[in-house]
Amino acid sequence: RRQPDRPVLQGGERGEIDGNGKPQTEIKRKERIAMANNSTVFIVGFIIYIILMIFIGWLTSRGKSEGTDYLTGGRSLNILLIFGTIGATMIGTGSSMGAISNGFRSGWGGSTYGLGCCLALILIGVLFSKLRDYNFITMSEEAQFYFDGSSAVRKLTGVLTYVAEWIFIASSINGGAKYLQFLTGMDTLVSKVVCVLAFGLYVYVGGYLAVVWTDLIQLCILLVGFCAIIIKAIPAAGGWRAIEDAYVAAGDPGALTFYGLGSTGLMAAISLIIASALGEMGAPTFRTRIYTAKNAKTARNGYFLAAALTLAFSLVPSIIGMSAYTMATATNATNVLENPDFAFAYMATNVLAPALGLLLMIAGLSATLSSGDSDAISGATILMEDIYPLFNGGKRIPEEKMKNASRIAVIATLLLSFLVSLKADGVMAFINNVLGAMMPGMVLTLIIGRLWTKRVTAAADLASMIGGTCFGLAYLLVPGLTAVVDNAFSGPAIPCALLTTVICVAVTLCTKRSGLSEEQILNKVLEGRTDLSK
């Protein structure tokens, strides 16, 4: 009579025996079945969710998105929609998935990114909300107004902001793909394609109004989902004492200090704050919120409310990340320990009951969608208003053809961003390095232009934007410079910002303006909307 097989105790093919006398292979087999079931439930829920977003996008934009309104939503958004779309965009890939992975690695350091974003929103509200009175559509028009009505400034800013949107959308694609990989086991390339299609469909259908209304709904889902997990996270990890013990045992008690400074170091924290603040201030989508608000007061108050929400929310990713680290360490969850970008999905599938887990998984993907959709419509606007005229003798597409052309622009923008995402890896490293390298040259120049409008010159804008951008590219492409900058400043944001400021001020002091009045310059900007060659 054949004897029953005995488990191999050395961890062979049949696995070790656990504390209850059950073979580990049996446990792992059940875990795989559970994960497969979770993946199926998530995919079904995700499909239903996307269909709902498409329907809402169609319903809210029906009859209201003809011509330029497809890109601007009629330029009359109330404070609820402004707050909702800004809030949903802020609690996006960087503030949720990326910051949770930072919290996983560096404890309270995961809140640093949110602090930088809060600072950015306050500064945008204070410095730029008045721009609503000028009826601009893109940041390039704003830059042209600051810098003496120069069409060269407008063209350069249009190109830089369009490239910036590729980076922002690629970051959202990368974050969503990481999420889908963990939950479904999708191939990296396939998960990125799915993520692009997810938010691209309803943006294509409804344009800007579809974006702001779905953002408002996604913000509600995000807040409910994150509140659900924050209540469960610390108890699931064994309590706050267990979290402290986990980081102390790992030799990283500094993660428990103020903003994790004992773990990350002061310079690294400052670098991330500056990179995130300048990155958000340079994001065209946040200027679009101003340009499309009902008035300047609505825009300003919407930004201040969103800043308060962002600051409060910034603590949440750290708590979730630290809880995930404690649980993953205790259970030896190697896939999460080796790739902290999976921490969010890990918590969703291990902390909550199935129904709440599904809600949180949808909330997590909402975070990436709410960032990606906003940048997609802003990128399409830049392509139609700033880039296309460069190749059409300065002429803009006629109003009656604008909607269909804008839909093509959405597709083109998403495709180019997808190609950029193929080079992206870690979410926070991508944001810190690429945005920290590319954004300061443009952002600091525009801030100086806003504060010194009657003195800055077109030559100063061109020199500082080109100089700052070239430094950023050198940082990304020259390993020797990368090593020096990283050792001294923990990233490119600080030196790039300083260099840009020095160039802009120095060239301004050495050059003169044309002598045009503010009214003449504004008229020139608005005339250029129909003929960029002027």
CORVEN-V513681 format. One record per backbone hydrogen bond with DSSP energy under -1.0 kcal/mol. CO is the residue of the C=O (numbers start at 0). NH is the residue of the N-H. If there is no record, write none. Layout:
# CORVEN-V513681
co & nh
CO & NH
CO & NH
This chain:
# CORVEN-V513681
co & nh
7 & 10
11 & 14
15 & 23
17 & 20
21 & 17
22 & 26
23 & 27
24 & 28
25 & 29
26 & 30
27 & 31
28 & 32
29 & 33
30 & 34
31 & 35
32 & 36
33 & 37
34 & 38
35 & 39
36 & 40
37 & 41
38 & 42
39 & 43
40 & 44
41 & 45
42 & 46
43 & 47
44 & 48
45 & 49
46 & 50
47 & 51
48 & 52
49 & 53
50 & 54
51 & 55
52 & 56
53 & 57
54 & 58
55 & 59
56 & 60
60 & 63
65 & 68
66 & 69
67 & 70
67 & 71
68 & 72
69 & 207
71 & 74
76 & 293
77 & 81
78 & 82
79 & 83
80 & 84
81 & 85
82 & 86
83 & 87
84 & 88
85 & 89
86 & 90
89 & 91
91 & 95
92 & 97
93 & 98
95 & 99
96 & 100
97 & 101
98 & 102
99 & 103
100 & 104
101 & 105
102 & 106
105 & 108
106 & 109
107 & 110
108 & 111
110 & 114
111 & 115
112 & 116
113 & 117
114 & 118
115 & 119
116 & 120
117 & 121
118 & 122
119 & 123
120 & 124
121 & 125
122 & 126
123 & 127
127 & 130
128 & 131
129 & 132
130 & 133
131 & 134
137 & 141
138 & 142
139 & 143
140 & 144
141 & 145
142 & 146
143 & 148
146 & 149
149 & 153
150 & 154
151 & 155
152 & 156
153 & 157
154 & 158
155 & 159
156 & 160
157 & 161
158 & 162
159 & 163
160 & 164
161 & 165
162 & 166
163 & 167
164 & 168
165 & 169
166 & 170
167 & 171
168 & 172
169 & 173
170 & 174
171 & 175
172 & 176
173 & 177
174 & 178
175 & 179
176 & 180
177 & 181
178 & 182
179 & 183
180 & 184
186 & 190
187 & 191
188 & 192
189 & 193
190 & 194
191 & 195
192 & 196
193 & 197
194 & 198
195 & 199
196 & 200
198 & 202
199 & 203
200 & 204
201 & 205
202 & 206
206 & 210
207 & 211
208 & 212
209 & 213
210 & 214
211 & 215
212 & 216
213 & 217
214 & 218
215 & 219
216 & 220
217 & 221
218 & 222
219 & 223
220 & 224
221 & 225
222 & 226
223 & 227
224 & 228
225 & 229
226 & 230
228 & 232
231 & 235
232 & 236
233 & 238
234 & 237
238 & 242
239 & 243
240 & 244
241 & 245
242 & 246
243 & 247
244 & 248
245 & 249
246 & 251
247 & 250
251 & 254
252 & 255
253 & 256
254 & 107
256 & 259
257 & 260
259 & 262
259 & 263
260 & 264
264 & 268
265 & 269
266 & 270
267 & 271
268 & 272
269 & 273
270 & 274
271 & 275
272 & 276
273 & 277
274 & 278
275 & 279
276 & 280
277 & 281
282 & 285
283 & 287
284 & 288
286 & 290
287 & 291
289 & 292
291 & 76
294 & 298
295 & 299
296 & 300
297 & 301
298 & 302
299 & 303
300 & 304
301 & 305
302 & 306
303 & 307
304 & 308
305 & 309
306 & 310
307 & 311
308 & 312
309 & 313
311 & 314
312 & 315
314 & 318
315 & 319
316 & 320
317 & 321
318 & 322
319 & 323
320 & 324
321 & 325
322 & 326
323 & 327
324 & 328
325 & 329
326 & 330
327 & 332
331 & 333
332 & 336
333 & 337
338 & 341
339 & 342
341 & 345
342 & 346
343 & 347
344 & 348
345 & 349
346 & 350
352 & 356
353 & 357
354 & 358
355 & 359
356 & 360
357 & 361
358 & 362
359 & 363
360 & 364
361 & 365
362 & 366
363 & 367
364 & 368
365 & 369
367 & 371
368 & 372
370 & 374
371 & 375
372 & 376
373 & 377
374 & 378
375 & 379
376 & 380
377 & 381
378 & 382
379 & 383
380 & 384
381 & 385
381 & 386
382 & 387
386 & 389
387 & 390
388 & 391
388 & 393
391 & 394
393 & 531
397 & 400
398 & 401
400 & 404
401 & 405
402 & 406
403 & 407
404 & 408
405 & 409
406 & 410
407 & 411
408 & 412
409 & 413
410 & 414
411 & 415
412 & 416
413 & 417
414 & 418
415 & 419
416 & 420
419 & 422
420 & 423
425 & 429
426 & 430
427 & 431
428 & 432
429 & 433
430 & 434
432 & 436
433 & 437
434 & 438
438 & 442
439 & 443
441 & 445
442 & 446
443 & 447
444 & 448
445 & 449
446 & 450
447 & 451
451 & 454
451 & 455
456 & 460
457 & 461
458 & 462
459 & 463
460 & 464
461 & 465
462 & 466
463 & 467
464 & 468
465 & 469
466 & 470
467 & 471
468 & 472
469 & 473
470 & 474
471 & 475
472 & 476
473 & 477
477 & 481
478 & 482
479 & 483
480 & 484
481 & 485
482 & 486
483 & 487
484 & 488
485 & 489
491 & 495
492 & 496
493 & 497
494 & 498
495 & 499
496 & 500
497 & 501
498 & 502
499 & 503
500 & 504
501 & 505
502 & 506
503 & 507
504 & 508
516 & 520
517 & 521
518 & 522
519 & 523
520 & 524
521 & 525
522 & 526
523 & 527
526 & 529
526 & 530
530 & 533
